[in-house]
Amino acid sequence: MEKQYKVGDEIEFYCRACRLNLDGNVYGLKDEKVDMVMCRTCFKPMRYQPPVDMAARRDDKVKKLMRALERKKREDAGDPVVVRKGSRRIVTEQRQDEATPGPLAPTEEPSPQDRWRTLTADADARRAKVWRPADTYKPGDFLLHKKWGMGYIETVADEGLLVLFREGPVPLFRSEEGTK
């Protein structure tokens, strides 16, 4: 025999917003059965869903993650890729140049990240200037930006600067606080 609930009674349910089994209050009834509940944690009203087995749910997520990791390993090894579309399995062959890239040719110019690491290896962040659009800067100065971090000023122009940050070169304009 199922317990008869009234509006305001406490009930255990699965909160889709919190993604947990929680206690809530009965918020609405339909044909004398619980239809709506209000979570006592996030205070959101939602349709009643009985508590779920969290251990089984976690195991399902772990299995899904492991399948994705195995698929990624097969893709990296150059094996054919199996894609599921509904109940159909589609096997696609990877092109040789996509599956296994050849040895990288030596580049003449280092990447921006490598240049940044080299330039900032001996830099002292306490001596770097904090970015303010009104201040004056010269090439070779170090700059601290609230979004991009520490950077090396490469070029200076009337309208702004080109600064090398860890992520790469970023133009900073004097008319605004920086690129968005």
VMD Tcl script that builds the backbone (N, CA, C; Angstrom):
set m [mol new atoms 540]
animate dup $m
set s [atomselect $m all]
$s set {name element resname resid chain x y z} {
  {N N MET 1 A 0.853 -1.181 0.000}
  {CA C MET 1 A 0.000 0.000 0.000}
  {C C MET 1 A 0.897 1.242 0.000}
  {N N GLU 2 A 0.697 2.104 -0.952}
  {CA C GLU 2 A 1.475 3.326 -1.089}
  {C C GLU 2 A 0.997 4.361 -0.075}
  {N N LYS 3 A 1.943 5.073 0.522}
  {CA C LYS 3 A 1.610 6.077 1.524}
  {C C LYS 3 A 0.880 7.240 0.854}
  {N N GLN 4 A -0.122 7.760 1.491}
  {CA C GLN 4 A -0.870 8.913 1.006}
  {C C GLN 4 A -0.183 10.176 1.505}
  {N N TYR 5 A 0.189 11.028 0.583}
  {CA C TYR 5 A 0.863 12.267 0.929}
  {C C TYR 5 A -0.094 13.436 0.810}
  {N N LYS 6 A 0.192 14.486 1.604}
  {CA C LYS 6 A -0.540 15.745 1.508}
  {C C LYS 6 A 0.450 16.821 1.089}
  {N N VAL 7 A -0.052 17.922 0.597}
  {CA C VAL 7 A 0.808 19.043 0.234}
  {C C VAL 7 A 1.545 19.509 1.484}
  {N N GLY 8 A 2.862 19.642 1.367}
  {CA C GLY 8 A 3.699 20.068 2.488}
  {C C GLY 8 A 4.403 18.923 3.177}
  {N N ASP 9 A 4.017 17.675 2.919}
  {CA C ASP 9 A 4.686 16.530 3.537}
  {C C ASP 9 A 6.110 16.395 3.004}
  {N N GLU 10 A 6.974 15.797 3.814}
  {CA C GLU 10 A 8.351 15.564 3.404}
  {C C GLU 10 A 8.428 14.253 2.628}
  {N N ILE 11 A 9.236 14.270 1.542}
  {CA C ILE 11 A 9.358 13.088 0.702}
  {C C ILE 11 A 10.770 13.037 0.128}
  {N N GLU 12 A 11.294 11.829 -0.038}
  {CA C GLU 12 A 12.597 11.683 -0.677}
  {C C GLU 12 A 12.373 11.536 -2.179}
  {N N PHE 13 A 13.194 12.245 -2.975}
  {CA C PHE 13 A 13.036 12.212 -4.425}
  {C C PHE 13 A 14.379 12.510 -5.068}
  {N N TYR 14 A 14.447 12.364 -6.400}
  {CA C TYR 14 A 15.650 12.704 -7.153}
  {C C TYR 14 A 15.480 14.108 -7.704}
  {N N CYS 15 A 16.359 15.027 -7.288}
  {CA C CYS 15 A 16.321 16.411 -7.772}
  {C C CYS 15 A 17.164 16.486 -9.038}
  {N N ARG 16 A 16.529 16.842 -10.155}
  {CA C ARG 16 A 17.247 16.942 -11.425}
  {C C ARG 16 A 18.151 18.168 -11.453}
  {N N ALA 17 A 17.850 19.199 -10.691}
  {CA C ALA 17 A 18.703 20.387 -10.660}
  {C C ALA 17 A 19.971 20.116 -9.843}
  {N N CYS 18 A 19.826 19.492 -8.690}
  {CA C CYS 18 A 20.978 19.179 -7.832}
  {C C CYS 18 A 21.662 17.876 -8.241}
  {N N ARG 19 A 20.962 17.035 -8.994}
  {CA C ARG 19 A 21.442 15.726 -9.444}
  {C C ARG 19 A 21.780 14.821 -8.275}
  {N N LEU 20 A 20.906 14.849 -7.262}
  {CA C LEU 20 A 21.081 14.033 -6.065}
  {C C LEU 20 A 19.735 13.557 -5.557}
  {N N ASN 21 A 19.765 12.487 -4.755}
  {CA C ASN 21 A 18.581 12.087 -4.012}
  {C C ASN 21 A 18.506 12.984 -2.783}
  {N N LEU 22 A 17.402 13.720 -2.647}
  {CA C LEU 22 A 17.269 14.684 -1.555}
  {C C LEU 22 A 15.879 14.614 -0.952}
  {N N ASP 23 A 15.730 15.292 0.173}
  {CA C ASP 23 A 14.412 15.455 0.774}
  {C C ASP 23 A 13.777 16.713 0.214}
  {N N GLY 24 A 12.488 16.643 0.011}
  {CA C GLY 24 A 11.757 17.799 -0.467}
  {C C GLY 24 A 10.367 17.798 0.120}
  {N N ASN 25 A 9.614 18.785 -0.262}
  {CA C ASN 25 A 8.237 18.887 0.208}
  {C C ASN 25 A 7.301 18.653 -0.963}
  {N N VAL 26 A 6.193 17.979 -0.678}
  {CA C VAL 26 A 5.177 17.765 -1.703}
  {C C VAL 26 A 4.615 19.126 -2.068}
  {N N TYR 27 A 4.617 19.441 -3.347}
  {CA C TYR 27 A 4.222 20.744 -3.844}
  {C C TYR 27 A 2.883 20.692 -4.570}
  {N N GLY 28 A 2.568 19.517 -5.127}
  {CA C GLY 28 A 1.312 19.369 -5.844}
  {C C GLY 28 A 0.937 17.910 -5.965}
  {N N LEU 29 A -0.357 17.642 -5.940}
  {CA C LEU 29 A -0.884 16.289 -6.069}
  {C C LEU 29 A -1.730 16.195 -7.329}
  {N N LYS 30 A -1.763 14.996 -7.927}
  {CA C LYS 30 A -2.613 14.746 -9.082}
  {C C LYS 30 A -3.196 13.357 -8.896}
  {N N ASP 31 A -4.508 13.278 -8.805}
  {CA C ASP 31 A -5.196 12.011 -8.545}
  {C C ASP 31 A -4.664 11.356 -7.283}
  {N N GLU 32 A -4.456 12.136 -6.234}
  {CA C GLU 32 A -3.981 11.701 -4.922}
  {C C GLU 32 A -2.583 11.085 -4.958}
  {N N LYS 33 A -1.830 11.349 -6.015}
  {CA C LYS 33 A -0.441 10.900 -6.098}
  {C C LYS 33 A 0.447 12.131 -6.204}
  {N N VAL 34 A 1.671 12.003 -5.721}
  {CA C VAL 34 A 2.611 13.113 -5.747}
  {C C VAL 34 A 2.940 13.424 -7.204}
  {N N ASP 35 A 2.716 14.674 -7.596}
  {CA C ASP 35 A 3.013 15.118 -8.957}
  {C C ASP 35 A 4.180 16.106 -8.962}
  {N N MET 36 A 4.176 17.055 -8.056}
  {CA C MET 36 A 5.205 18.091 -7.979}
  {C C MET 36 A 5.815 18.088 -6.588}
  {N N VAL 37 A 7.141 18.353 -6.549}
  {CA C VAL 37 A 7.847 18.475 -5.285}
  {C C VAL 37 A 8.720 19.722 -5.351}
  {N N MET 38 A 9.097 20.234 -4.176}
  {CA C MET 38 A 10.023 21.361 -4.117}
  {C C MET 38 A 11.247 20.901 -3.338}
  {N N CYS 39 A 12.396 21.052 -3.970}
  {CA C CYS 39 A 13.652 20.664 -3.351}
  {C C CYS 39 A 13.941 21.604 -2.182}
  {N N ARG 40 A 14.396 21.042 -1.077}
  {CA C ARG 40 A 14.725 21.860 0.080}
  {C C ARG 40 A 16.141 22.409 0.011}
  {N N THR 41 A 16.894 21.994 -1.001}
  {CA C THR 41 A 18.259 22.491 -1.178}
  {C C THR 41 A 18.296 23.656 -2.154}
  {N N CYS 42 A 17.706 23.445 -3.349}
  {CA C CYS 42 A 17.762 24.495 -4.377}
  {C C CYS 42 A 16.446 25.275 -4.480}
  {N N PHE 43 A 15.424 24.842 -3.772}
  {CA C PHE 43 A 14.115 25.510 -3.725}
  {C C PHE 43 A 13.447 25.613 -5.096}
  {N N LYS 44 A 13.702 24.628 -5.984}
  {CA C LYS 44 A 13.068 24.612 -7.291}
  {C C LYS 44 A 11.929 23.600 -7.290}
  {N N PRO 45 A 10.753 24.027 -7.730}
  {CA C PRO 45 A 9.676 23.050 -7.889}
  {C C PRO 45 A 9.902 22.244 -9.165}
  {N N MET 46 A 9.619 20.941 -9.118}
  {CA C MET 46 A 9.789 20.081 -10.289}
  {C C MET 46 A 8.895 18.862 -10.173}
  {N N ARG 47 A 8.737 18.158 -11.277}
  {CA C ARG 47 A 7.950 16.925 -11.270}
  {C C ARG 47 A 8.639 15.899 -10.378}
  {N N TYR 48 A 7.817 15.113 -9.700}
  {CA C TYR 48 A 8.342 14.093 -8.800}
  {C C TYR 48 A 9.018 12.988 -9.594}
  {N N GLN 49 A 10.209 12.609 -9.162}
  {CA C GLN 49 A 10.919 11.463 -9.710}
  {C C GLN 49 A 11.423 10.668 -8.524}
  {N N PRO 50 A 11.101 9.391 -8.447}
  {CA C PRO 50 A 11.533 8.602 -7.290}
  {C C PRO 50 A 13.059 8.575 -7.180}
  {N N PRO 51 A 13.583 8.303 -5.994}
  {CA C PRO 51 A 15.039 8.276 -5.814}
  {C C PRO 51 A 15.682 7.244 -6.750}
  {N N VAL 52 A 16.879 7.552 -7.221}
  {CA C VAL 52 A 17.595 6.641 -8.108}
  {C C VAL 52 A 18.748 6.007 -7.346}
  {N N ASP 53 A 19.203 4.860 -7.845}
  {CA C ASP 53 A 20.341 4.172 -7.246}
  {C C ASP 53 A 21.602 4.890 -7.700}
  {N N MET 54 A 22.211 5.680 -6.831}
  {CA C MET 54 A 23.355 6.507 -7.201}
  {C C MET 54 A 24.589 5.661 -7.531}
  {N N ALA 55 A 24.757 4.510 -6.872}
  {CA C ALA 55 A 25.915 3.657 -7.172}
  {C C ALA 55 A 25.801 3.106 -8.594}
  {N N ALA 56 A 24.607 2.669 -8.993}
  {CA C ALA 56 A 24.409 2.162 -10.353}
  {C C ALA 56 A 24.594 3.282 -11.366}
  {N N ARG 57 A 24.138 4.463 -11.032}
  {CA C ARG 57 A 24.299 5.604 -11.936}
  {C C ARG 57 A 25.773 5.949 -12.126}
  {N N ARG 58 A 26.544 5.941 -11.025}
  {CA C ARG 58 A 27.971 6.210 -11.105}
  {C C ARG 58 A 28.670 5.132 -11.934}
  {N N ASP 59 A 28.301 3.853 -11.731}
  {CA C ASP 59 A 28.901 2.770 -12.506}
  {C C ASP 59 A 28.626 2.935 -13.992}
  {N N ASP 60 A 27.408 3.356 -14.350}
  {CA C ASP 60 A 27.080 3.592 -15.756}
  {C C ASP 60 A 27.946 4.705 -16.342}
  {N N LYS 61 A 28.157 5.768 -15.580}
  {CA C LYS 61 A 28.992 6.867 -16.066}
  {C C LYS 61 A 30.441 6.427 -16.224}
  {N N VAL 62 A 30.944 5.610 -15.307}
  {CA C VAL 62 A 32.313 5.113 -15.403}
  {C C VAL 62 A 32.463 4.235 -16.646}
  {N N LYS 63 A 31.475 3.364 -16.902}
  {CA C LYS 63 A 31.520 2.512 -18.091}
  {C C LYS 63 A 31.520 3.354 -19.360}
  {N N LYS 64 A 30.696 4.382 -19.393}
  {CA C LYS 64 A 30.624 5.258 -20.560}
  {C C LYS 64 A 31.958 5.975 -20.774}
  {N N LEU 65 A 32.566 6.441 -19.697}
  {CA C LEU 65 A 33.854 7.104 -19.785}
  {C C LEU 65 A 34.936 6.145 -20.266}
  {N N MET 66 A 34.938 4.925 -19.759}
  {CA C MET 66 A 35.931 3.938 -20.178}
  {C C MET 66 A 35.782 3.599 -21.659}
  {N N ARG 67 A 34.525 3.494 -22.160}
  {CA C ARG 67 A 34.311 3.246 -23.589}
  {C C ARG 67 A 34.855 4.403 -24.410}
  {N N ALA 68 A 34.643 5.629 -23.951}
  {CA C ALA 68 A 35.151 6.797 -24.671}
  {C C ALA 68 A 36.679 6.803 -24.683}
  {N N LEU 69 A 37.314 6.442 -23.578}
  {CA C LEU 69 A 38.779 6.385 -23.526}
  {C C LEU 69 A 39.326 5.310 -24.458}
  {N N GLU 70 A 38.676 4.147 -24.488}
  {CA C GLU 70 A 39.099 3.081 -25.394}
  {C C GLU 70 A 38.967 3.520 -26.845}
  {N N ARG 71 A 37.867 4.203 -27.173}
  {CA C ARG 71 A 37.656 4.692 -28.533}
  {C C ARG 71 A 38.748 5.703 -28.907}
  {N N LYS 72 A 39.104 6.572 -27.968}
  {CA C LYS 72 A 40.150 7.558 -28.213}
  {C C LYS 72 A 41.492 6.867 -28.445}
  {N N LYS 73 A 41.808 5.815 -27.671}
  {CA C LYS 73 A 43.050 5.076 -27.859}
  {C C LYS 73 A 43.090 4.431 -29.239}
  {N N ARG 74 A 41.960 3.857 -29.675}
  {CA C ARG 74 A 41.909 3.232 -30.999}
  {C C ARG 74 A 42.094 4.276 -32.093}
  {N N GLU 75 A 41.482 5.450 -31.924}
  {CA C GLU 75 A 41.639 6.517 -32.914}
  {C C GLU 75 A 43.092 6.965 -32.992}
  {N N ASP 76 A 43.743 7.106 -31.844}
  {CA C ASP 76 A 45.142 7.537 -31.820}
  {C C ASP 76 A 46.065 6.488 -32.431}
  {N N ALA 77 A 45.672 5.215 -32.328}
  {CA C ALA 77 A 46.492 4.145 -32.889}
  {C C ALA 77 A 46.273 3.993 -34.390}
  {N N GLY 78 A 45.289 4.699 -34.950}
  {CA C GLY 78 A 45.040 4.634 -36.384}
  {C C GLY 78 A 44.042 3.559 -36.782}
  {N N ASP 79 A 43.390 2.922 -35.819}
  {CA C ASP 79 A 42.381 1.922 -36.138}
  {C C ASP 79 A 41.164 2.589 -36.752}
  {N N PRO 80 A 40.336 1.813 -37.484}
  {CA C PRO 80 A 39.108 2.396 -38.035}
  {C C PRO 80 A 38.217 2.925 -36.912}
  {N N VAL 81 A 37.510 3.986 -37.182}
  {CA C VAL 81 A 36.645 4.619 -36.192}
  {C C VAL 81 A 35.245 4.062 -36.344}
  {N N VAL 82 A 34.644 3.641 -35.243}
  {CA C VAL 82 A 33.282 3.140 -35.245}
  {C C VAL 82 A 32.391 4.205 -34.630}
  {N N VAL 83 A 31.415 4.649 -35.395}
  {CA C VAL 83 A 30.507 5.690 -34.933}
  {C C VAL 83 A 29.121 5.089 -34.850}
  {N N ARG 84 A 28.417 5.347 -33.776}
  {CA C ARG 84 A 27.046 4.852 -33.636}
  {C C ARG 84 A 26.073 5.963 -33.973}
  {N N LYS 85 A 25.140 5.653 -34.862}
  {CA C LYS 85 A 24.042 6.563 -35.179}
  {C C LYS 85 A 22.771 5.793 -34.907}
  {N N GLY 86 A 22.196 6.026 -33.748}
  {CA C GLY 86 A 21.018 5.250 -33.367}
  {C C GLY 86 A 21.448 3.819 -33.129}
  {N N SER 87 A 20.815 2.875 -33.815}
  {CA C SER 87 A 21.164 1.468 -33.649}
  {C C SER 87 A 22.147 1.007 -34.720}
  {N N ARG 88 A 22.511 1.883 -35.663}
  {CA C ARG 88 A 23.433 1.527 -36.734}
  {C C ARG 88 A 24.866 1.807 -36.322}
  {N N ARG 89 A 25.764 0.948 -36.775}
  {CA C ARG 89 A 27.199 1.171 -36.564}
  {C C ARG 89 A 27.802 1.548 -37.898}
  {N N ILE 90 A 28.504 2.633 -37.937}
  {CA C ILE 90 A 29.141 3.098 -39.157}
  {C C ILE 90 A 30.642 3.067 -38.923}
  {N N VAL 91 A 31.349 2.336 -39.760}
  {CA C VAL 91 A 32.794 2.235 -39.643}
  {C C VAL 91 A 33.408 3.140 -40.696}
  {N N THR 92 A 34.240 4.042 -40.254}
  {CA C THR 92 A 34.909 4.941 -41.191}
  {C C THR 92 A 36.398 4.729 -41.078}
  {N N GLU 93 A 37.058 4.725 -42.201}
  {CA C GLU 93 A 38.512 4.611 -42.215}
  {C C GLU 93 A 39.107 6.003 -42.096}
  {N N GLN 94 A 40.124 6.153 -41.295}
  {CA C GLN 94 A 40.804 7.428 -41.201}
  {C C GLN 94 A 41.806 7.522 -42.334}
  {N N ARG 95 A 41.974 8.710 -42.860}
  {CA C ARG 95 A 43.016 8.920 -43.855}
  {C C ARG 95 A 44.356 8.795 -43.162}
  {N N GLN 96 A 45.333 8.308 -43.888}
  {CA C GLN 96 A 46.640 8.066 -43.300}
  {C C GLN 96 A 47.253 9.336 -42.723}
  {N N ASP 97 A 47.071 10.464 -43.425}
  {CA C ASP 97 A 47.682 11.701 -42.930}
  {C C ASP 97 A 46.999 12.232 -41.690}
  {N N GLU 98 A 45.717 11.869 -41.468}
  {CA C GLU 98 A 45.026 12.296 -40.248}
  {C C GLU 98 A 45.325 11.352 -39.102}
  {N N ALA 99 A 45.420 10.045 -39.403}
  {CA C ALA 99 A 45.550 9.051 -38.339}
  {C C ALA 99 A 46.922 9.095 -37.689}
  {N N THR 100 A 47.954 9.081 -38.494}
  {CA C THR 100 A 49.293 9.075 -37.930}
  {C C THR 100 A 50.124 10.140 -38.614}
  {N N PRO 101 A 50.243 11.272 -37.992}
  {CA C PRO 101 A 51.048 12.320 -38.608}
  {C C PRO 101 A 52.511 11.894 -38.652}
  {N N GLY 102 A 53.171 12.302 -39.707}
  {CA C GLY 102 A 54.586 11.967 -39.873}
  {C C GLY 102 A 55.428 12.765 -38.907}
  {N N PRO 103 A 56.724 12.545 -38.955}
  {CA C PRO 103 A 57.589 13.311 -38.041}
  {C C PRO 103 A 57.509 14.795 -38.382}
  {N N LEU 104 A 57.512 15.581 -37.360}
  {CA C LEU 104 A 57.404 17.017 -37.551}
  {C C LEU 104 A 58.715 17.570 -38.075}
  {N N ALA 105 A 58.600 18.382 -39.089}
  {CA C ALA 105 A 59.790 19.025 -39.633}
  {C C ALA 105 A 60.248 20.099 -38.663}
  {N N PRO 106 A 61.534 20.268 -38.494}
  {CA C PRO 106 A 62.000 21.302 -37.562}
  {C C PRO 106 A 61.580 22.679 -38.068}
  {N N THR 107 A 61.039 23.457 -37.162}
  {CA C THR 107 A 60.600 24.794 -37.530}
  {C C THR 107 A 61.728 25.775 -37.264}
  {N N GLU 108 A 61.763 26.778 -38.085}
  {CA C GLU 108 A 62.801 27.793 -37.938}
  {C C GLU 108 A 62.488 28.733 -36.788}
  {N N GLU 109 A 61.181 28.961 -36.567}
  {CA C GLU 109 A 60.761 29.917 -35.559}
  {C C GLU 109 A 60.097 29.176 -34.400}
  {N N PRO 110 A 60.442 29.461 -33.155}
  {CA C PRO 110 A 59.772 28.781 -32.036}
  {C C PRO 110 A 58.321 29.247 -31.923}
  {N N SER 111 A 57.510 28.418 -31.290}
  {CA C SER 111 A 56.098 28.764 -31.111}
  {C C SER 111 A 55.985 29.953 -30.149}
  {N N PRO 112 A 54.848 30.671 -30.190}
  {CA C PRO 112 A 54.677 31.795 -29.245}
  {C C PRO 112 A 54.783 31.360 -27.783}
  {N N GLN 113 A 54.294 30.161 -27.483}
  {CA C GLN 113 A 54.370 29.680 -26.101}
  {C C GLN 113 A 55.815 29.459 -25.679}
  {N N ASP 114 A 56.623 28.903 -26.597}
  {CA C ASP 114 A 58.039 28.699 -26.278}
  {C C ASP 114 A 58.766 30.033 -26.119}
  {N N ARG 115 A 58.452 30.990 -26.986}
  {CA C ARG 115 A 59.058 32.319 -26.868}
  {C C ARG 115 A 58.684 32.965 -25.543}
  {N N TRP 116 A 57.416 32.830 -25.146}
  {CA C TRP 116 A 56.955 33.415 -23.878}
  {C C TRP 116 A 57.719 32.784 -22.713}
  {N N ARG 117 A 57.852 31.447 -22.733}
  {CA C ARG 117 A 58.568 30.757 -21.656}
  {C C ARG 117 A 60.017 31.234 -21.574}
  {N N THR 118 A 60.646 31.373 -22.723}
  {CA C THR 118 A 62.040 31.821 -22.750}
  {C C THR 118 A 62.167 33.245 -22.229}
  {N N LEU 119 A 61.300 34.134 -22.685}
  {CA C LEU 119 A 61.388 35.543 -22.297}
  {C C LEU 119 A 61.052 35.769 -20.826}
  {N N THR 120 A 60.122 34.993 -20.277}
  {CA C THR 120 A 59.682 35.221 -18.894}
  {C C THR 120 A 60.380 34.311 -17.890}
  {N N ALA 121 A 61.350 33.507 -18.333}
  {CA C ALA 121 A 62.013 32.574 -17.417}
  {C C ALA 121 A 62.701 33.315 -16.274}
  {N N ASP 122 A 63.354 34.412 -16.582}
  {CA C ASP 122 A 64.088 35.166 -15.547}
  {C C ASP 122 A 63.365 36.435 -15.117}
  {N N ALA 123 A 62.156 36.642 -15.583}
  {CA C ALA 123 A 61.424 37.881 -15.265}
  {C C ALA 123 A 60.861 37.813 -13.848}
  {N N ASP 124 A 60.825 38.947 -13.205}
  {CA C ASP 124 A 60.270 39.064 -11.860}
  {C C ASP 124 A 58.909 39.740 -11.978}
  {N N ALA 125 A 57.865 39.032 -11.619}
  {CA C ALA 125 A 56.507 39.567 -11.753}
  {C C ALA 125 A 56.296 40.792 -10.872}
  {N N ARG 126 A 57.067 40.925 -9.807}
  {CA C ARG 126 A 56.912 42.093 -8.935}
  {C C ARG 126 A 57.388 43.372 -9.620}
  {N N ARG 127 A 58.249 43.244 -10.603}
  {CA C ARG 127 A 58.776 44.402 -11.326}
  {C C ARG 127 A 57.957 44.725 -12.583}
  {N N ALA 128 A 57.028 43.868 -12.945}
  {CA C ALA 128 A 56.204 44.097 -14.142}
  {C C ALA 128 A 55.182 45.196 -13.871}
  {N N LYS 129 A 54.848 45.957 -14.914}
  {CA C LYS 129 A 53.857 47.029 -14.789}
  {C C LYS 129 A 52.461 46.444 -14.916}
  {N N VAL 130 A 51.534 46.963 -14.136}
  {CA C VAL 130 A 50.132 46.562 -14.239}
  {C C VAL 130 A 49.524 47.296 -15.419}
  {N N TRP 131 A 48.747 46.594 -16.234}
  {CA C TRP 131 A 48.172 47.179 -17.450}
  {C C TRP 131 A 47.145 48.253 -17.118}
  {N N ARG 132 A 47.419 49.444 -17.611}
  {CA C ARG 132 A 46.479 50.560 -17.569}
  {C C ARG 132 A 46.552 51.212 -18.935}
  {N N PRO 133 A 45.423 51.413 -19.614}
  {CA C PRO 133 A 45.456 51.973 -20.976}
  {C C PRO 133 A 46.141 53.336 -21.059}
  {N N ALA 134 A 46.101 54.120 -20.001}
  {CA C ALA 134 A 46.658 55.474 -20.058}
  {C C ALA 134 A 48.168 55.505 -19.851}
  {N N ASP 135 A 48.758 54.432 -19.315}
  {CA C ASP 135 A 50.198 54.429 -19.041}
  {C C ASP 135 A 51.008 54.298 -20.326}
  {N N THR 136 A 52.289 54.648 -20.227}
  {CA C THR 136 A 53.191 54.516 -21.374}
  {C C THR 136 A 54.042 53.262 -21.189}
  {N N TYR 137 A 54.305 52.595 -22.295}
  {CA C TYR 137 A 55.078 51.352 -22.283}
  {C C TYR 137 A 56.097 51.398 -23.413}
  {N N LYS 138 A 57.123 50.567 -23.294}
  {CA C LYS 138 A 58.102 50.464 -24.371}
  {C C LYS 138 A 58.357 48.980 -24.638}
  {N N PRO 139 A 58.771 48.646 -25.852}
  {CA C PRO 139 A 59.044 47.241 -26.168}
  {C C PRO 139 A 60.093 46.670 -25.227}
  {N N GLY 140 A 59.862 45.444 -24.800}
  {CA C GLY 140 A 60.784 44.791 -23.873}
  {C C GLY 140 A 60.329 44.844 -22.430}
  {N N ASP 141 A 59.326 45.690 -22.114}
  {CA C ASP 141 A 58.790 45.741 -20.752}
  {C C ASP 141 A 57.920 44.512 -20.507}
  {N N PHE 142 A 57.791 44.189 -19.223}
  {CA C PHE 142 A 56.863 43.128 -18.836}
  {C C PHE 142 A 55.615 43.771 -18.271}
  {N N LEU 143 A 54.473 43.117 -18.507}
  {CA C LEU 143 A 53.186 43.697 -18.179}
  {C C LEU 143 A 52.342 42.654 -17.465}
  {N N LEU 144 A 51.553 43.072 -16.486}
  {CA C LEU 144 A 50.600 42.181 -15.817}
  {C C LEU 144 A 49.196 42.592 -16.216}
  {N N HIS 145 A 48.429 41.653 -16.738}
  {CA C HIS 145 A 47.065 41.916 -17.180}
  {C C HIS 145 A 46.133 41.048 -16.350}
  {N N LYS 146 A 44.976 41.599 -15.946}
  {CA C LYS 146 A 44.094 40.851 -15.051}
  {C C LYS 146 A 43.473 39.629 -15.712}
  {N N LYS 147 A 43.355 39.630 -17.031}
  {CA C LYS 147 A 42.784 38.477 -17.730}
  {C C LYS 147 A 43.856 37.544 -18.272}
  {N N TRP 148 A 44.916 38.093 -18.867}
  {CA C TRP 148 A 45.906 37.295 -19.590}
  {C C TRP 148 A 47.123 36.931 -18.758}
  {N N GLY 149 A 47.338 37.592 -17.630}
  {CA C GLY 149 A 48.503 37.284 -16.802}
  {C C GLY 149 A 49.715 38.102 -17.209}
  {N N MET 150 A 50.898 37.503 -17.046}
  {CA C MET 150 A 52.127 38.227 -17.353}
  {C C MET 150 A 52.437 38.127 -18.843}
  {N N GLY 151 A 52.862 39.256 -19.414}
  {CA C GLY 151 A 53.172 39.291 -20.833}
  {C C GLY 151 A 54.400 40.118 -21.122}
  {N N TYR 152 A 54.931 39.924 -22.322}
  {CA C TYR 152 A 56.110 40.623 -22.801}
  {C C TYR 152 A 55.680 41.556 -23.927}
  {N N ILE 153 A 55.968 42.836 -23.807}
  {CA C ILE 153 A 55.545 43.819 -24.811}
  {C C ILE 153 A 56.471 43.715 -26.018}
  {N N GLU 154 A 55.871 43.363 -27.170}
  {CA C GLU 154 A 56.658 43.218 -28.398}
  {C C GLU 154 A 56.691 44.508 -29.202}
  {N N THR 155 A 55.521 45.114 -29.432}
  {CA C THR 155 A 55.481 46.361 -30.196}
  {C C THR 155 A 54.551 47.348 -29.520}
  {N N VAL 156 A 54.854 48.634 -29.728}
  {CA C VAL 156 A 54.054 49.714 -29.166}
  {C C VAL 156 A 53.635 50.625 -30.322}
  {N N ALA 157 A 52.347 50.975 -30.375}
  {CA C ALA 157 A 51.832 51.916 -31.368}
  {C C ALA 157 A 50.935 52.913 -30.647}
  {N N ASP 158 A 50.497 53.947 -31.363}
  {CA C ASP 158 A 49.639 54.961 -30.747}
  {C C ASP 158 A 48.325 54.360 -30.251}
  {N N GLU 159 A 47.765 53.429 -31.028}
  {CA C GLU 159 A 46.452 52.885 -30.662}
  {C C GLU 159 A 46.523 51.737 -29.656}
  {N N GLY 160 A 47.685 51.157 -29.457}
  {CA C GLY 160 A 47.776 50.075 -28.495}
  {C C GLY 160 A 49.107 49.352 -28.534}
  {N N LEU 161 A 49.110 48.145 -27.961}
  {CA C LEU 161 A 50.319 47.341 -27.838}
  {C C LEU 161 A 50.064 45.948 -28.395}
  {N N LEU 162 A 51.115 45.278 -28.792}
  {CA C LEU 162 A 51.060 43.861 -29.088}
  {C C LEU 162 A 51.882 43.188 -28.003}
  {N N VAL 163 A 51.199 42.360 -27.191}
  {CA C VAL 163 A 51.839 41.758 -26.031}
  {C C VAL 163 A 51.823 40.244 -26.200}
  {N N LEU 164 A 52.932 39.603 -25.918}
  {CA C LEU 164 A 53.041 38.154 -25.970}
  {C C LEU 164 A 52.700 37.597 -24.600}
  {N N PHE 165 A 51.554 36.910 -24.510}
  {CA C PHE 165 A 51.143 36.241 -23.274}
  {C C PHE 165 A 51.359 34.744 -23.441}
  {N N ARG 166 A 51.123 33.984 -22.403}
  {CA C ARG 166 A 51.298 32.536 -22.442}
  {C C ARG 166 A 50.467 31.902 -23.550}
  {N N GLU 167 A 49.252 32.406 -23.785}
  {CA C GLU 167 A 48.373 31.842 -24.805}
  {C C GLU 167 A 48.765 32.261 -26.208}
  {N N GLY 168 A 49.593 33.283 -26.339}
  {CA C GLY 168 A 50.006 33.779 -27.643}
  {C C GLY 168 A 49.942 35.299 -27.669}
  {N N PRO 169 A 50.229 35.904 -28.831}
  {CA C PRO 169 A 50.205 37.362 -28.920}
  {C C PRO 169 A 48.772 37.898 -28.852}
  {N N VAL 170 A 48.579 38.968 -28.081}
  {CA C VAL 170 A 47.264 39.590 -27.913}
  {C C VAL 170 A 47.424 41.098 -28.081}
  {N N PRO 171 A 46.595 41.705 -28.947}
  {CA C PRO 171 A 46.640 43.166 -29.046}
  {C C PRO 171 A 45.861 43.800 -27.891}
  {N N LEU 172 A 46.437 44.769 -27.253}
  {CA C LEU 172 A 45.756 45.520 -26.199}
  {C C LEU 172 A 45.583 46.945 -26.704}
  {N N PHE 173 A 44.338 47.404 -26.686}
  {CA C PHE 173 A 44.042 48.727 -27.215}
  {C C PHE 173 A 43.932 49.729 -26.081}
  {N N ARG 174 A 44.391 50.932 -26.321}
  {CA C ARG 174 A 44.352 51.963 -25.288}
  {C C ARG 174 A 42.940 52.486 -25.057}
  {N N SER 175 A 42.059 52.306 -26.032}
  {CA C SER 175 A 40.698 52.826 -25.897}
  {C C SER 175 A 39.804 51.912 -25.071}
  {N N GLU 176 A 40.218 50.671 -24.830}
  {CA C GLU 176 A 39.412 49.746 -24.046}
  {C C GLU 176 A 40.310 48.974 -23.107}
  {N N GLU 177 A 39.722 48.155 -22.273}
  {CA C GLU 177 A 40.452 47.443 -21.248}
  {C C GLU 177 A 41.173 46.213 -21.783}
  {N N GLY 178 A 41.046 45.888 -23.024}
  {CA C GLY 178 A 41.702 44.700 -23.587}
  {C C GLY 178 A 40.743 43.968 -24.474}
  {N N THR 179 A 41.229 42.975 -25.168}
  {CA C THR 179 A 40.360 42.207 -26.059}
  {C C THR 179 A 39.470 41.309 -25.232}
  {N N LYS 180 A 38.309 41.100 -25.736}
  {CA C LYS 180 A 37.330 40.291 -24.995}
  {C C LYS 180 A 37.402 38.866 -25.459}
}
mol reanalyze $m
mol bondsrecalc $m
mol representation Tube
mol addrep $m
